[in-house]
Amino acid sequence: MSNIGTYFEIPVSDLERATKFYSFVFGCNFSREVIHGNEMAFFPFHKGNSGITGALAKGEIYKPSIAGTLIYLTTSCIDETLKKVIEVGGEILFPKTPVPGIGFVAEFKDCEGNRVA
């Protein structure tokens, strides 16, 4: 069986603001498309690497929320990532905490009001 995760979408109200936020924090570029009337900015996908990809999604059905599904994103340096989150107006919700045998975890509120780990 395959792992259950395939793809994710992070709801946004302002796609320009959100792409600038995530580009700065994670150092990635986005490709954009309109799908079923919704504006999408896709995170990069690197074939052959582990993990899934997703998009920032703007549309009538997308409502940013701190109480919704929690997405965990990968970073090579959690300290640097959290520093950048603060620099661009995000907020740390759960500080860097060790997860034995795995690494570290933290949660932040993005520029759109979403809780992301």
ABEGO torsion letter per residue (X at the ends): XBBABABBBBBBABAAAAAAAAAAAAGBBBBBBBBGGBBBBBBBBBBGBBEBBBBBBBEAABBBBAABBBBBBBBABAAAAAAAAAAAGBBBABBBBBBBGAEBBBBBBBAAGBBBX
